Amino acid sequence: MKKTRRNFLKATALAAGGILAHPSLGSIIQQKGKLRVALVGTGIRGITYWGKRLLTEYPDIVEFVGLCDINEGRLAFGKEYIGTDCKTYLDFDEMMSASKPDLLLVTTVDSTHDEFIIKALDQNISVFTEKPMTTDETKCQAILDAERKSDKDIIVGFNYRYNPHYTKLKELLAADRVGRITSVDFHWYLNVYHGASYFRRWHAYKSKGGSLWVHKATHHFDLLNWWLDSDPAEVKAYGELEHYGRNNSFRGKNCRSCEHKDSCKFYWDMTRDGFSMKLYAENEAYDGYVRDSCVWREDIDIYDKMSAQIKYASDVMVNYSLTTYSPYEGMRIAFNGFEGRIDAWDGIPRRKEEKNRQSDLHSQEMNQDDESQDFEEIFVMDNFDDYEQIRVVRERGGHGGGDKRLQNKIFVDPNASDPLKHAAGSRDGAMSILIGIAARKSIEENRVVRIKELIDIQPQAVRP
């Protein structure tokens, strides 16, 4: 590939731990008026948030020039649902050659992200990838190497950063509201509806999603990295599969055909979800993917309870846990500083009246409805003083309003100032998954794993 000053600067910056901002999408929008977009992976996230919503919200900015999936039935349904007249492809290389996109959206199974990201970068095409960027350190290094050689960059979909509640926490921490942070307690709870859903799907296998340490906790680790403005240095973790999988006296093939429907508390009647039936059930014959597989399958190999200690390059110590069978959905976090403490939570029933049944929370989180409801709380306690309660209006849009803000940043004004560093690139994608990869490795090898063992970016006390 032709060497350019930008290639040299990018390679140098990434090797040293930094990354260069690149206004390529903004330049295209300004010059051409529309982005030529191709999408690979026509599952639910691909065709809803990165498909139909783009055409609905940004019709003057975005045009689809290609859709690709290995399942021709999902591909046909996805095209109809999105409402595009672009061509569809079963072969990714054919799509890229024929459609010549400005931007590739990657929303496939996590373990395949690297293939599509690297091929796009090799053709000097910008890439947006859903989190996690990839699932192991070898693939992560290959992605970074490809980006260094390319004139284009990677955008990683960390929508939680844009959630107003989490943004307010970032503002307080950036302002040193309670002084230097020394430790963090962070606990995330998936309820028995949302948590169980991962064990029905392809996410139940390390080979597909890298375990929930990577697929799900990547969200949480990115928030930590962003909030603390530092890189993780080492991880010691524990994890077990003691609730789902083989830990039950009965099991079936899937919920629809199961003889234990009346006695299994985790029975999910997929036939009542018309969208899932059309997208998945009606297209099982093409690739064998079953959306309502039994949560008690004996070959499930991910963990359902997880705990980790993370030491940052800035010497901040973090205690983190993830539970997948909680009676409620939410999180708790506490930042301990030299001058006080910040506490925050969401979804904890005793903190506020629950207006919604727990079984509906995940579907509401994914819903793009902008209607506001309720508020989230942050308590700031100063040493030797009183406390301050901060209320942040809670939004019902996807991921607490984070989804729409992320898309606006990408498509409406990609060159806007970003004082809180909401925008995320490949370095952010790497540092978030590396905590999960290190945690998985720590459990398997029963040792502390240092991030610098995994890739060639060295952790920095203050993020570049």
Secondary structure, DSSP 4 states (H G I P E B T S, - for coil): ----HHHHHHHHHHHHT------HHHHHHHHHSSEEEEEE--SHHHHIIIIIHHHHH-TTTEEEEEEE-S-HHHHHHHHHHHT----EES-HHHHHHHH--SEEEE-S-GGGHHHHHHHHHHTT-EEEEPSSS-SSHHHHHHHHHHHHHSSS-EEE--GGGGSHHHHHHHHHHHTTTTSSEEEEEEEEEEETTHHHHHHHSGGGSHHHH--TTTTTHHHHHHHHHHHHTS-EEEEEEEEE--SSTT-SS---SBTTT-TTTTT-TT---GGG-HHHHHHTGGGHHHH---TTB-TT-TT--S-SEEEEEEEETT--EEEEEEEEEESS-EEEEEEEETTEEEEEEES-GGGS---S-GGGHHHHHH-----EEEEEEEEEEETTS-EEEEEEEEE-STTTTHHHHHHIIIII-TTS--TT-----HHHHHHHHHHHHHHHHHHHHTS-EEGGGTSSPPP-SS--
